Each structure stands twice: as C-alpha cells, then as structure tokens.
C-alpha cells in the first residue's frame, strides 16, 4: 500500500493573503520550495514543516495529511 | 533593488539552463578521439580534465559564488539539495552502466584505459547534470 502526503499550504497561505515569495521570505527558503511543497512535488523535512506551520499559525497536522493508498 | 528571494529565483533558473546546456556540450567531447599521442591530443585531454573538474564543482557546490551568502543559501535550499542527491545517484548508475558496456565492448574492440575512463566519466557527469537541470526546471515551473 502506497501512502501519499497532501497539504493545505496554498489554502492557508491565501487565507493570510500571502504570496509564495512572502511566505518563503518569512521562513528563509526560496519561492521554489514553497511552490514544490504546495504542488506535492517535494515532501518537506520536519524542520521545514514546523517552520511553515509556525509562519501560518497552524499545527503541522493541520497543514499536512497522509492519504492512504490503494 | 531585487530581494534575495528574487535573485535566488533568477539565478536558480539560469543555473538549471546552464546545467542542461553544459551537459549537452560536454557529451559532444566524446566525438573527439584521443587515441593518438600528438601534442594537440594532450592539450585536448587537459582541457577535458579541467572541464570535468569545473562541472563536478558546479554540481557539488551549486554555483552562485558571485552572490551573497544569503542568496547562496536560498539557491541551495532543501529542494535543491534533494535534487542534487537524486541527480548524483543517477550519475552514479549511468557511470556503472557505461562501465559495464565498455567492459563488454572491450572484448570486441579493445579500449585504452584512458579512453574508457573518459567515456565513463563523461556519461556519469553529463547524466547527473542533465537530471539536475531537469529537476530544477521542473521545480521552478511547478
């Protein structure tokens, strides 16, 4: 069974009216990193996930969810 | 005045393009035979060695050395570090495959040691660079 990871990063970012570049600037990463996480291309490290959650004032488990595979 | 994020964005896109173009250009060096021992061939081999070293440094270090520390940090963030690891793995396996092919072909058409090394290293570096450029371009375009 393959598990996947989904996230609500884009929804939470737009909730705060932040651009990808602004969120990237808040946590000290490139815009590309935000972009790839939002699109599910890149699975962030625990440190990055914690930074993202803190910047968006959410818990990590509110941002990221495991999707069971078939 | 551009911010560090904007500079890293532009530099990262440029690095991806340069990586792919350099890999393609590097592959064309395979067409140049070094089987003769003329002075021009020694110069050609020396040029190839220097080029290989530069490409390896770019691949391992990430480039952007003219930029500030902040921009370089953004240029080599988590995504790029993972892309680099994946592309180095691709380069390793392509080099192993190329070595296996030269080993077999050597039975029918013997290679000199230097020539076989050149083929293996060229394919290994070029494939790693190509893959790195592809992954970086995909990350920017996503």
gemmi code that builds the backbone of each chain (N, CA, C; Angstrom):
import gemmi

chains = {
    "A": [
        ("UNK", (0.848, -1.194, 0.000), (0.000, 0.000, 0.000), (0.885, 1.246, 0.000)),
        ("UNK", (0.721, 2.100, -0.977), (1.499, 3.325, -1.050), (0.736, 4.470, -0.405)),
        ("UNK", (1.411, 5.147, 0.511), (0.782, 6.300, 1.144), (1.300, 7.567, 0.502)),
        ("UNK", (0.427, 8.569, 0.445), (0.845, 9.848, -0.111), (0.649, 10.944, 0.926)),
        ("UNK", (1.193, 12.104, 0.610), (1.051, 13.240, 1.525), (0.327, 14.358, 0.797)),
        ("UNK", (-0.693, 14.878, 1.431), (-1.398, 16.019, 0.855), (-1.275, 17.185, 1.831)),
        ("UNK", (-1.451, 18.390, 1.315), (-1.335, 19.539, 2.225), (-2.285, 20.662, 1.837)),
        ("UNK", (-2.542, 21.511, 2.813), (-3.429, 22.657, 2.576), (-2.627, 23.956, 2.658)),
        ("UNK", (-1.383, 23.860, 2.262), (-0.488, 25.017, 2.360), (-1.000, 26.205, 1.550)),
        ("UNK", (-1.439, 25.931, 0.344), (-1.902, 27.026, -0.526), (-3.131, 27.716, 0.083)),
        ("UNK", (-4.063, 26.903, 0.593), (-5.276, 27.478, 1.205), (-4.917, 28.354, 2.403)),
        ("UNK", (-4.015, 27.840, 3.233), (-3.623, 28.582, 4.439), (-2.838, 29.844, 4.079)),
        ("UNK", (-2.033, 29.735, 3.044), (-1.254, 30.903, 2.607), (-2.180, 31.995, 2.059)),
        ("UNK", (-3.128, 31.586, 1.228), (-4.041, 32.581, 0.644), (-4.987, 33.144, 1.715)),
        ("UNK", (-5.267, 32.334, 2.761), (-6.089, 32.820, 3.867), (-5.448, 34.050, 4.508)),
        ("UNK", (-4.120, 34.032, 4.553), (-3.382, 35.156, 5.141), (-2.968, 36.187, 4.087)),
        ("UNK", (-3.475, 36.001, 2.869), (-3.151, 36.901, 1.740), (-1.642, 37.038, 1.525)),
        ("UNK", (-0.959, 35.900, 1.607), (0.493, 35.910, 1.391), (0.807, 35.360, 0.000)),
        ("UNK", (1.794, 35.936, -0.649), (2.279, 35.339, -1.889), (3.293, 34.248, -1.521)),
        ("UNK", (3.625, 33.425, -2.516), (4.636, 32.383, -2.252), (5.955, 33.014, -1.821)),
        ("UNK", (6.306, 34.126, -2.473), (7.574, 34.793, -2.153), (7.559, 35.351, -0.724)),
        ("UNK", (6.415, 35.884, -0.308), (6.317, 36.441, 1.053), (6.437, 35.343, 2.105)),
        ("UNK", (5.776, 34.208, 1.852), (5.880, 33.093, 2.794), (7.319, 32.550, 2.814)),
        ("UNK", (7.913, 32.460, 1.622), (9.304, 31.993, 1.521), (10.223, 32.910, 2.330)),
        ("UNK", (9.989, 34.202, 2.216), (10.822, 35.183, 2.924), (10.670, 35.025, 4.441)),
        ("UNK", (9.472, 34.726, 4.887), (9.222, 34.573, 6.339), (10.023, 33.442, 6.953)),
        ("UNK", (10.201, 32.361, 6.174), (10.877, 31.202, 6.774), (12.272, 30.970, 6.190)),
        ("UNK", (12.716, 31.871, 5.314), (14.087, 31.798, 4.815), (14.367, 30.691, 3.827)),
        ("UNK", (13.384, 30.441, 2.937), (13.626, 29.477, 1.853), (13.320, 30.170, 0.525)),
        ("UNK", (13.572, 29.467, -0.585), (13.282, 30.052, -1.894), (11.798, 29.900, -2.222)),
        ("UNK", (11.329, 30.712, -3.175), (9.928, 30.604, -3.609), (9.674, 29.222, -4.210)),
        ("UNK", (10.710, 28.683, -4.858), (10.620, 27.357, -5.476), (10.246, 26.292, -4.448)),
        ("UNK", (10.786, 26.420, -3.246), (10.486, 25.439, -2.199), (9.002, 25.475, -1.838)),
        ("UNK", (8.463, 26.678, -1.647), (7.024, 26.804, -1.339), (6.211, 26.213, -2.478)),
        ("UNK", (6.608, 26.545, -3.691), (5.917, 26.087, -4.889), (5.877, 24.559, -4.972)),
        ("UNK", (7.027, 23.926, -4.744), (7.090, 22.472, -4.881), (6.353, 21.756, -3.740)),
        ("UNK", (6.358, 22.366, -2.557), (5.612, 21.754, -1.447), (4.107, 21.859, -1.740)),
        ("UNK", (3.665, 23.035, -2.153), (2.236, 23.227, -2.440), (1.733, 22.262, -3.512)),
        ("UNK", (2.589, 21.998, -4.493), (2.172, 21.133, -5.593), (2.467, 19.656, -5.358)),
        ("UNK", (2.936, 19.338, -4.165), (3.158, 17.934, -3.812), (4.362, 17.304, -4.484)),
        ("UNK", (5.233, 18.113, -5.083), (6.431, 17.580, -5.737), (7.501, 17.261, -4.704)),
        ("UNK", (7.534, 18.072, -3.662), (8.574, 17.925, -2.652), (7.947, 17.702, -1.281)),
        ("UNK", (8.431, 16.679, -0.575), (7.981, 16.426, 0.796), (8.972, 17.114, 1.729)),
        ("UNK", (8.525, 18.119, 2.478), (9.464, 18.891, 3.297), (9.987, 18.095, 4.491)),
        ("UNK", (11.132, 18.541, 4.998), (11.689, 17.937, 6.210), (10.822, 18.361, 7.400)),
        ("UNK", (11.050, 17.721, 8.535), (10.312, 18.078, 9.745), (10.564, 19.537, 10.117)),
        ("UNK", (11.812, 19.955, 9.985), (12.161, 21.342, 10.333), (11.391, 22.325, 9.460)),
        ("UNK", (11.368, 22.057, 8.160), (10.665, 22.968, 7.252), (9.160, 22.942, 7.520)),
        ("UNK", (8.611, 21.756, 7.782), (7.178, 21.647, 8.070), (6.825, 22.448, 9.330)),
        ("UNK", (7.681, 22.369, 10.344), (7.449, 23.127, 11.580), (7.532, 24.634, 11.322)),
        ("UNK", (8.494, 25.042, 10.507), (8.626, 26.465, 10.170), (7.401, 26.959, 9.406)),
        ("UNK", (6.925, 26.145, 8.468), (5.743, 26.518, 7.688), (4.529, 26.663, 8.602)),
        ("UNK", (4.374, 25.691, 9.500), (3.229, 25.725, 10.418), (3.292, 26.972, 11.307)),
        ("UNK", (4.479, 27.278, 11.804), (4.630, 28.449, 12.669), (4.341, 29.737, 11.902)),
        ("UNK", (4.820, 29.811, 10.665), (4.613, 31.020, 9.863), (3.146, 31.229, 9.522)),
        ("UNK", (2.404, 30.121, 9.411), (0.983, 30.216, 9.047), (0.070, 30.108, 10.273)),
        ("UNK", (0.688, 30.032, 11.454), (-0.054, 29.952, 12.708), (-1.007, 28.751, 12.733)),
        ("UNK", (-0.493, 27.638, 12.311), (-1.251, 26.383, 12.290), (-0.381, 25.268, 12.859)),
        ("UNK", (-0.992, 24.146, 13.207), (-0.215, 22.987, 13.614), (0.222, 22.230, 12.350)),
        ("UNK", (1.304, 21.471, 12.466), (1.811, 20.730, 11.297), (0.724, 19.797, 10.751)),
        ("UNK", (0.006, 19.133, 11.690), (-1.011, 18.175, 11.226), (-2.236, 18.863, 10.614)),
        ("UNK", (-2.342, 20.177, 10.804), (-3.410, 20.911, 10.112), (-3.002, 21.184, 8.658)),
        ("UNK", (-1.698, 21.273, 8.451), (-1.188, 21.582, 7.102), (-0.982, 20.334, 6.251)),
        ("UNK", (-0.516, 19.262, 6.904), (-0.154, 18.051, 6.149), (-0.973, 16.854, 6.624)),
        ("UNK", (-1.430, 16.070, 5.668), (-2.197, 14.864, 5.991), (-1.706, 13.701, 5.136)),
        ("UNK", (-1.704, 12.516, 5.750), (-1.336, 11.306, 4.995), (-2.584, 10.780, 4.306)),
        ("UNK", (-2.423, 10.507, 3.015), (-3.531, 9.950, 2.243), (-3.255, 8.470, 2.033)),
        ("UNK", (-4.137, 7.590, 2.562), (-3.895, 6.153, 2.387), (-3.946, 5.771, 0.908)),
        ("UNK", (-3.043, 4.894, 0.507), (-3.050, 4.419, -0.872), (-3.979, 3.250, -1.040)),
        ("UNK", (-4.047, 2.755, -2.277), (-4.953, 1.620, -2.542), (-4.197, 0.312, -2.431)),
    ],
    "B": [
        ("UNK", (15.860, 47.595, -6.591), (16.755, 46.641, -5.910), (16.038, 45.305, -5.683)),
        ("UNK", (16.608, 44.239, -6.217), (15.973, 42.928, -6.088), (16.221, 42.348, -4.699)),
        ("UNK", (15.217, 41.621, -4.197), (15.391, 40.948, -2.907), (16.209, 39.672, -3.118)),
        ("UNK", (16.666, 39.077, -2.001), (17.424, 37.823, -2.092), (16.583, 36.728, -2.744)),
        ("UNK", (15.285, 36.714, -2.419), (14.385, 35.692, -2.981), (14.339, 35.826, -4.507)),
        ("UNK", (14.218, 37.051, -4.988), (14.138, 37.277, -6.439), (15.460, 36.930, -7.122)),
        ("UNK", (16.559, 37.300, -6.462), (17.873, 36.974, -7.035), (18.059, 35.460, -7.112)),
        ("UNK", (17.686, 34.768, -6.024), (17.834, 33.313, -5.998), (16.952, 32.663, -7.060)),
        ("UNK", (15.769, 33.216, -7.255), (14.843, 32.699, -8.275), (15.483, 32.800, -9.668)),
        ("UNK", (15.987, 33.990, -9.985), (16.587, 34.213, -11.308), (17.847, 33.371, -11.482)),
        ("UNK", (18.670, 33.355, -10.445), (19.929, 32.601, -10.508), (19.651, 31.095, -10.619)),
        ("UNK", (18.640, 30.620, -9.902), (18.294, 29.202, -9.929), (17.805, 28.758, -11.299)),
        ("UNK", (16.986, 29.599, -11.931), (16.502, 29.274, -13.283), (17.673, 29.242, -14.263)),
        ("UNK", (18.559, 30.219, -14.124), (19.724, 30.278, -15.008), (20.628, 29.055, -14.792)),
        ("UNK", (20.816, 28.678, -13.534), (21.655, 27.512, -13.225), (21.096, 26.249, -13.875)),
        ("UNK", (19.762, 26.103, -13.838), (19.149, 24.916, -14.442), (19.398, 24.883, -15.951)),
        ("UNK", (19.263, 26.053, -16.600), (19.503, 26.113, -18.049), (20.970, 25.808, -18.364)),
        ("UNK", (21.867, 26.401, -17.578), (23.302, 26.204, -17.817), (23.686, 24.738, -17.596)),
        ("UNK", (23.097, 24.114, -16.574), (23.405, 22.702, -16.287), (23.058, 21.826, -17.476)),
        ("UNK", (21.878, 22.048, -18.047), (21.451, 21.212, -19.171), (22.293, 21.486, -20.419)),
        ("UNK", (22.576, 22.757, -20.674), (23.378, 23.109, -21.855), (24.808, 22.592, -21.706)),
        ("UNK", (25.373, 22.706, -20.497), (26.739, 22.227, -20.262), (26.816, 20.716, -20.443)),
        ("UNK", (25.793, 20.023, -19.967), (25.777, 18.562, -20.098), (25.761, 18.166, -21.565)),
        ("UNK", (24.921, 18.840, -22.349), (24.828, 18.520, -23.776), (26.167, 18.810, -24.470)),
        ("UNK", (26.771, 19.953, -24.151), (28.054, 20.322, -24.770), (29.150, 19.347, -24.354)),
        ("UNK", (29.108, 18.931, -23.086), (30.127, 18.012, -22.557), (30.058, 16.657, -23.269)),
        ("UNK", (28.838, 16.228, -23.587), (28.676, 14.942, -24.285), (29.324, 14.966, -25.660)),
        ("UNK", (29.337, 16.154, -26.300), (29.918, 16.235, -27.646), (31.428, 15.997, -27.619)),
        ("UNK", (32.048, 16.121, -26.435), (33.501, 15.895, -26.356), (33.841, 14.431, -26.622)),
        ("UNK", (32.820, 13.556, -26.509), (33.074, 12.136, -26.761), (33.473, 11.894, -28.208)),
        ("UNK", (33.042, 12.798, -29.086), (33.358, 12.645, -30.506), (34.829, 12.863, -30.805)),
        ("UNK", (35.542, 13.495, -29.872), (36.956, 13.793, -30.110), (37.808, 12.629, -29.630)),
        ("UNK", (38.429, 11.951, -30.544), (39.273, 10.811, -30.185), (40.604, 11.279, -29.587)),
        ("UNK", (41.108, 10.517, -28.649), (42.409, 10.863, -28.055), (43.394, 9.707, -28.218)),
        ("UNK", (43.134, 8.889, -29.243), (43.946, 7.681, -29.404), (45.365, 7.987, -29.875)),
        ("UNK", (45.541, 9.124, -30.521), (46.894, 9.461, -30.965), (47.621, 10.225, -29.861)),
        ("UNK", (48.911, 10.308, -29.973), (49.705, 10.917, -28.905), (50.335, 12.237, -29.364)),
        ("UNK", (49.614, 12.969, -30.218), (50.150, 14.250, -30.674), (49.959, 15.299, -29.576)),
        ("UNK", (50.665, 16.406, -29.693), (50.572, 17.472, -28.698), (49.139, 17.989, -28.584)),
        ("UNK", (48.470, 18.109, -29.748), (47.105, 18.636, -29.741), (46.169, 17.723, -28.931)),
        ("UNK", (46.453, 16.408, -28.948), (45.618, 15.477, -28.186), (45.851, 15.627, -26.683)),
        ("UNK", (47.102, 15.897, -26.306), (47.392, 16.114, -24.883), (46.692, 17.378, -24.387)),
        ("UNK", (46.686, 18.400, -25.229), (46.016, 19.652, -24.882), (44.510, 19.409, -24.746)),
        ("UNK", (43.975, 18.627, -25.676), (42.543, 18.319, -25.663), (42.163, 17.557, -24.387)),
        ("UNK", (43.011, 16.586, -24.014), (42.741, 15.809, -22.795), (42.819, 16.717, -21.562)),
        ("UNK", (43.820, 17.599, -21.546), (43.959, 18.516, -20.402), (42.717, 19.418, -20.297)),
        ("UNK", (42.231, 19.883, -21.441), (41.023, 20.714, -21.464), (39.815, 19.948, -20.943)),
        ("UNK", (39.716, 18.690, -21.350), (38.601, 17.861, -20.905), (38.666, 17.624, -19.380)),
        ("UNK", (39.877, 17.385, -18.872), (40.041, 17.173, -17.421), (39.607, 18.422, -16.654)),
        ("UNK", (40.038, 19.601, -17.138), (39.683, 20.857, -16.470), (38.171, 21.083, -16.525)),
        ("UNK", (37.575, 20.795, -17.680), (36.129, 20.972, -17.852), (35.371, 20.023, -16.912)),
        ("UNK", (35.831, 18.770, -16.841), (35.188, 17.797, -15.941), (35.218, 18.303, -14.505)),
        ("UNK", (36.379, 18.815, -14.099), (36.528, 19.287, -12.716), (35.578, 20.453, -12.444)),
        ("UNK", (35.482, 21.369, -13.405), (34.595, 22.534, -13.221), (33.134, 22.084, -13.103)),
        ("UNK", (32.729, 21.163, -13.973), (31.340, 20.686, -13.930), (31.046, 19.959, -12.619)),
        ("UNK", (32.029, 19.192, -12.132), (31.836, 18.490, -10.850), (31.700, 19.488, -9.698)),
        ("UNK", (32.507, 20.547, -9.752), (32.438, 21.571, -8.694), (31.076, 22.263, -8.725)),
        ("UNK", (30.593, 22.567, -9.937), (29.273, 23.208, -10.067), (28.188, 22.273, -9.524)),
        ("UNK", (28.312, 20.990, -9.895), (27.315, 20.001, -9.469), (27.316, 19.835, -7.950)),
        ("UNK", (28.490, 19.781, -7.358), (28.591, 19.552, -5.919), (28.345, 20.826, -5.108)),
        ("UNK", (28.788, 21.957, -5.644), (28.721, 23.201, -4.868), (27.501, 24.051, -5.130)),
        ("UNK", (26.889, 23.897, -6.272), (25.660, 24.631, -6.545), (25.833, 25.967, -7.232)),
        ("UNK", (27.045, 26.432, -7.391), (27.270, 27.696, -8.104), (26.813, 28.909, -7.307)),
        ("UNK", (26.641, 30.025, -8.010), (26.198, 31.262, -7.349), (27.268, 31.885, -6.472)),
        ("UNK", (28.542, 31.638, -6.802), (29.623, 32.103, -5.926), (29.802, 33.622, -5.950)),
        ("UNK", (29.229, 34.264, -6.961), (29.340, 35.725, -7.004), (28.239, 36.381, -6.168)),
        ("UNK", (27.303, 35.577, -5.696), (26.182, 36.096, -4.912), (26.525, 36.161, -3.421)),
        ("UNK", (25.679, 36.845, -2.679), (25.891, 36.941, -1.234), (25.591, 35.592, -0.574)),
        ("UNK", (26.002, 35.470, 0.677), (25.774, 34.219, 1.415), (24.279, 33.904, 1.507)),
        ("UNK", (23.471, 34.949, 1.701), (22.024, 34.768, 1.819), (21.423, 34.187, 0.549)),
        ("UNK", (21.843, 34.702, -0.599), (21.322, 34.209, -1.879), (21.809, 32.778, -2.121)),
        ("UNK", (23.077, 32.521, -1.809), (23.615, 31.160, -1.999), (22.862, 30.143, -1.131)),
        ("UNK", (22.485, 30.574, 0.067), (21.728, 29.685, 0.956), (20.365, 29.357, 0.340)),
        ("UNK", (19.730, 30.366, -0.231), (18.439, 30.146, -0.883), (18.596, 29.278, -2.138)),
        ("UNK", (19.703, 29.491, -2.831), (19.972, 28.714, -4.053), (20.171, 27.233, -3.751)),
        ("UNK", (20.643, 26.954, -2.538), (20.927, 25.559, -2.162), (20.038, 25.130, -1.004)),
        ("UNK", (18.773, 25.430, -1.124), (17.854, 25.057, -0.039), (17.450, 23.583, -0.156)),
        ("UNK", (16.478, 23.173, 0.653), (16.129, 21.745, 0.747), (15.816, 21.098, -0.590)),
        ("UNK", (15.046, 21.786, -1.406), (14.633, 21.200, -2.686), (15.854, 20.950, -3.568)),
        ("UNK", (16.725, 21.940, -3.648), (17.918, 21.801, -4.485), (18.835, 20.714, -3.946)),
        ("UNK", (18.970, 20.643, -2.615), (19.827, 19.605, -2.041), (19.286, 18.212, -2.370)),
        ("UNK", (17.962, 18.062, -2.316), (17.391, 16.761, -2.674), (17.569, 16.481, -4.165)),
        ("UNK", (17.343, 17.513, -4.995), (17.536, 17.333, -6.442), (18.982, 16.950, -6.752)),
        ("UNK", (19.927, 17.548, -6.016), (21.336, 17.237, -6.242), (21.622, 15.788, -5.870)),
        ("UNK", (21.094, 15.349, -4.737), (21.313, 13.959, -4.310), (20.755, 12.984, -5.340)),
        ("UNK", (19.552, 13.296, -5.819), (18.923, 12.397, -6.796), (19.719, 12.369, -8.100)),
        ("UNK", (20.196, 13.529, -8.543), (20.936, 13.576, -9.807), (22.311, 12.909, -9.670)),
        ("UNK", (22.923, 13.027, -8.492), (24.206, 12.344, -8.280), (24.010, 10.826, -8.303)),
        ("UNK", (22.877, 10.375, -7.782), (22.572, 8.938, -7.826), (22.385, 8.489, -9.272)),
        ("UNK", (21.693, 9.315, -10.069), (21.513, 8.989, -11.491), (22.880, 8.916, -12.181)),
        ("UNK", (23.734, 9.901, -11.895), (25.076, 9.910, -12.487), (25.864, 8.667, -12.127)),
        ("UNK", (25.741, 8.237, -10.881), (26.447, 7.042, -10.432), (25.996, 5.813, -11.220)),
        ("UNK", (24.667, 5.636, -11.344), (24.161, 4.439, -12.021), (24.453, 4.471, -13.510)),
        ("UNK", (24.396, 5.656, -14.113), (24.754, 5.755, -15.536), (26.236, 5.421, -15.721)),
        ("UNK", (27.079, 5.890, -14.814), (28.513, 5.579, -14.904), (28.739, 4.073, -14.760)),
        ("UNK", (28.006, 3.433, -13.838), (28.134, 1.982, -13.671), (27.685, 1.245, -14.933)),
        ("UNK", (26.568, 1.695, -15.503), (26.063, 1.085, -16.738), (27.044, 1.256, -17.883)),
        ("UNK", (27.597, 2.462, -17.990), (28.570, 2.726, -19.053), (29.818, 1.870, -18.872)),
        ("UNK", (30.245, 1.723, -17.617), (31.419, 0.887, -17.334), (31.152, -0.562, -17.747)),
        ("UNK", (29.935, -1.037, -17.463), (29.579, -2.412, -17.838), (29.582, -2.571, -19.357)),
        ("UNK", (29.056, -1.570, -20.068), (29.014, -1.638, -21.536), (30.432, -1.612, -22.112)),
        ("UNK", (31.290, -0.741, -21.592), (32.672, -0.675, -22.114), (33.424, -1.984, -21.813)),
        ("UNK", (33.082, -2.579, -20.678), (33.705, -3.863, -20.308), (33.384, -4.933, -21.359)),
        ("UNK", (32.108, -4.958, -21.772), (31.680, -5.960, -22.764), (32.254, -5.625, -24.142)),
        ("UNK", (32.139, -4.338, -24.541), (32.605, -3.923, -25.872), (34.111, -4.135, -26.006)),
        ("UNK", (34.826, -4.014, -24.902), (36.286, -4.161, -24.905), (36.727, -5.532, -25.447)),
        ("UNK", (35.849, -6.541, -25.295), (36.180, -7.869, -25.818), (36.252, -7.868, -27.341)),
        ("UNK", (35.467, -6.992, -27.977), (35.400, -6.949, -29.445), (36.242, -5.815, -30.022)),
        ("UNK", (36.258, -4.692, -29.308), (37.033, -3.534, -29.766), (37.752, -2.964, -28.534)),
        ("UNK", (38.982, -3.394, -28.325), (39.691, -3.003, -27.087), (39.823, -1.478, -26.929)),
        ("UNK", (39.596, -1.018, -25.709), (39.764, 0.390, -25.358), (41.085, 0.572, -24.624)),
        ("UNK", (41.677, 1.753, -24.772), (42.771, 2.113, -23.880), (42.139, 2.516, -22.556)),
        ("UNK", (42.885, 2.360, -21.478), (42.346, 2.691, -20.157), (41.861, 4.125, -20.067)),
        ("UNK", (42.668, 5.051, -20.619), (42.310, 6.475, -20.550), (41.025, 6.750, -21.338)),
        ("UNK", (40.882, 6.083, -22.470), (39.696, 6.295, -23.304), (38.439, 5.774, -22.588)),
        ("UNK", (38.560, 4.581, -21.973), (37.422, 4.018, -21.243), (37.032, 4.922, -20.071)),
        ("UNK", (38.040, 5.436, -19.358), (37.757, 6.338, -18.225), (37.024, 7.586, -18.705)),
        ("UNK", (37.485, 8.094, -19.842), (36.884, 9.324, -20.378), (35.401, 9.097, -20.727)),
        ("UNK", (35.107, 7.966, -21.325), (33.719, 7.663, -21.694), (32.850, 7.544, -20.442)),
        ("UNK", (33.343, 6.803, -19.445), (32.564, 6.564, -18.215), (32.332, 7.877, -17.464)),
        ("UNK", (33.403, 8.671, -17.311), (33.281, 9.936, -16.567), (32.363, 10.909, -17.312)),
        ("UNK", (32.510, 10.963, -18.645), (31.675, 11.890, -19.429), (30.200, 11.552, -19.273)),
        ("UNK", (29.853, 10.275, -19.428), (28.445, 9.884, -19.287), (27.948, 10.112, -17.857)),
        ("UNK", (28.797, 9.820, -16.874), (28.387, 9.992, -15.475), (28.100, 11.441, -15.145)),
        ("UNK", (29.022, 12.329, -15.499), (28.841, 13.761, -15.183), (27.685, 14.352, -15.995)),
        ("UNK", (27.655, 14.029, -17.294), (26.624, 14.619, -18.155), (25.221, 14.194, -17.713)),
        ("UNK", (25.056, 12.928, -17.367), (23.723, 12.467, -16.960), (23.295, 13.110, -15.646)),
        ("UNK", (24.247, 13.249, -14.704), (23.917, 13.886, -13.426), (23.528, 15.351, -13.641)),
        ("UNK", (24.267, 16.036, -14.488), (23.961, 17.446, -14.755), (22.619, 17.606, -15.463)),
        ("UNK", (22.392, 16.737, -16.444), (21.119, 16.795, -17.178), (19.943, 16.586, -16.230)),
        ("UNK", (20.079, 15.595, -15.368), (18.983, 15.271, -14.444), (18.779, 16.398, -13.435)),
        ("UNK", (19.890, 16.970, -12.973), (19.805, 18.089, -12.031), (19.077, 19.275, -12.703)),
        ("UNK", (19.483, 19.577, -13.927), (18.842, 20.678, -14.655), (17.359, 20.427, -14.856)),
        ("UNK", (17.018, 19.177, -15.208), (15.610, 18.827, -15.424), (14.801, 18.980, -14.133)),
        ("UNK", (15.323, 18.444, -13.022), (14.597, 18.516, -11.746), (14.431, 19.970, -11.282)),
        ("UNK", (15.467, 20.764, -11.474), (15.390, 22.164, -11.072), (14.398, 22.938, -11.922)),
        ("UNK", (14.411, 22.680, -13.225), (13.456, 23.366, -14.114), (12.027, 22.982, -13.744)),
        ("UNK", (11.836, 21.694, -13.448), (10.501, 21.221, -13.064), (10.054, 21.902, -11.773)),
        ("UNK", (10.995, 22.030, -10.835), (10.656, 22.661, -9.547), (10.268, 24.132, -9.747)),
        ("UNK", (10.958, 24.808, -10.628), (10.655, 26.220, -10.874), (9.322, 26.368, -11.599)),
        ("UNK", (9.022, 25.398, -12.476), (7.829, 25.524, -13.316), (6.572, 25.015, -12.635)),
        ("UNK", (6.735, 24.263, -11.551), (5.575, 23.578, -10.928), (4.474, 24.563, -10.536)),
    ],
}
model = gemmi.Model(1)
for chain_id, residues in chains.items():
    chain = gemmi.Chain(chain_id)
    for i, (resn, *xyz) in enumerate(residues, 1):
        res = gemmi.Residue()
        res.name, res.seqid = resn, gemmi.SeqId(i, " ")
        for name, pos in zip(("N", "CA", "C"), xyz):
            atom = gemmi.Atom()
            atom.name, atom.element = name, gemmi.Element(name[0])
            atom.pos, atom.b_iso = gemmi.Position(*pos), 0.0
            res.add_atom(atom)
        chain.add_residue(res)
    model.add_chain(chain)
structure = gemmi.Structure()
structure.add_model(model)
structure.setup_entities()
